[in-house]
Amino acid sequence: MSDIRVVKPGQRDPGTAQTPGMTRVAGVSAATCGSTGVWMGQFTNEPGFRSSAHHHGGVESAIYVMSGTLRMRWGDHLEYSVEASAGDFIFVPAGVVHQEINTSDVEGVVAILARGGQENVVVNVERPEAAAG
């Protein structure tokens, strides 16, 4: 029989794949509670943060924005863009190169992140457009 687990803030695992400038911590994962079919965590970024362009391999991602406003850019040249604020969900298909940007110079972004599996892959890619826009 499996037990229900509660993972307290101090038990979150920072040993996840990272994108420079963004902090991801696992809440539900193999390491924190023995999860095998889902990965879920929290990410934060500072005011004015801009991630590098990256993708997550064959894993879909879902994001729930708790606070702040997050601009998501994607496409071969990061030519597409949407903004999500507190209360919004974002779906990122597997393999899609994207970039997260905190649109505020004052407020940080806090969001919950879920992935459809334990593969916490982060593949950073070169996109000159990631430095602009």
C-alpha positions in Angstrom: 0.0 0.0 0.0 1.3 3.5 -0.9 1.1 6.3 1.6 -0.1 9.8 0.9 2.8 12.2 1.3 3.0 15.9 2.2 6.1 17.7 1.0 6.8 20.8 3.1 8.5 23.9 1.7 11.8 22.9 3.4 11.6 19.5 1.8 11.5 20.7 -1.8 14.4 19.5 -4.0 16.5 22.2 -5.7 18.5 19.5 -7.4 16.6 19.8 -10.7 17.7 20.7 -14.2 18.0 24.5 -14.3 17.9 27.4 -16.7 20.3 30.1 -15.8 18.6 32.8 -13.8 15.5 30.8 -12.9 15.1 28.8 -9.7 13.2 25.5 -10.0 12.4 23.3 -6.9 10.7 19.9 -7.1 7.7 19.4 -4.8 6.3 16.2 -6.2 9.1 14.0 -7.7 10.8 10.7 -7.4 13.3 12.3 -5.0 10.8 14.0 -2.7 8.0 11.5 -2.4 8.6 8.5 -4.8 6.4 9.8 -7.6 6.7 7.9 -10.9 4.2 9.5 -13.3 4.3 13.2 -12.6 6.8 15.9 -11.7 5.5 19.1 -10.1 7.4 22.0 -8.6 7.7 25.8 -8.2 9.8 28.2 -10.1 10.6 31.8 -9.3 12.4 34.5 -11.1 13.4 38.1 -10.2 12.1 41.3 -11.7 13.3 41.8 -15.2 14.4 38.2 -15.6 14.8 36.8 -19.1 15.6 33.1 -19.5 17.8 31.7 -22.2 15.9 29.9 -25.0 15.3 26.3 -24.0 13.1 23.3 -24.4 12.2 20.2 -22.3 12.7 17.4 -24.7 9.8 15.0 -25.1 8.0 16.2 -21.9 4.9 18.5 -21.9 4.9 21.3 -19.3 2.0 23.1 -17.6 2.5 26.3 -15.7 0.1 28.1 -13.3 1.1 31.7 -12.6 0.6 32.5 -8.9 2.0 36.1 -9.0 3.5 38.5 -11.5 3.3 38.5 -15.2 5.2 36.1 -17.4 5.8 36.6 -21.2 6.3 33.4 -23.1 8.1 33.6 -26.5 8.4 30.7 -28.9 9.0 29.8 -32.5 12.1 29.3 -34.7 13.1 32.9 -33.9 11.0 33.4 -30.8 8.7 35.4 -33.0 5.5 34.4 -31.1 4.5 35.9 -27.8 1.8 35.7 -25.1 1.5 37.1 -21.6 0.1 35.3 -18.6 -0.7 36.8 -15.2 -1.7 35.5 -11.8 -4.5 32.9 -12.2 -3.5 32.0 -15.8 -2.4 28.5 -17.0 0.2 28.0 -19.7 0.7 24.8 -21.8 4.1 24.2 -23.4 4.1 21.3 -25.8 7.0 18.9 -25.8 10.1 20.0 -27.7 9.0 23.6 -28.2 11.9 26.0 -27.9 10.7 28.9 -25.7 11.8 31.7 -23.4 10.2 33.1 -20.2 10.4 36.8 -19.5 9.3 38.6 -16.3 7.7 41.7 -17.7 8.1 43.7 -14.4 11.2 45.5 -13.2 9.7 45.6 -9.7 7.7 42.3 -9.1 9.0 38.8 -9.2 7.1 35.9 -10.8 6.1 32.8 -8.8 4.6 29.9 -10.6 3.7 26.2 -10.2 5.1 23.9 -12.9 4.0 20.4 -13.7 5.5 17.9 -16.2 4.1 14.8 -17.6 6.8 12.4 -16.3 9.9 12.3 -14.2 12.1 13.4 -17.1 13.1 16.9 -15.9 15.0 17.8 -19.0 16.2 21.3 -19.7 18.0 21.8 -23.0 19.4 25.3 -23.4 19.7 26.4 -27.1 21.3 29.3 -28.8 18.8 31.9 -30.2 20.3 35.4 -30.8 16.7 36.7 -30.5 16.6 35.6 -26.8 18.6 38.7 -25.9 16.1 41.1 -27.5 12.4 41.7 -27.4 
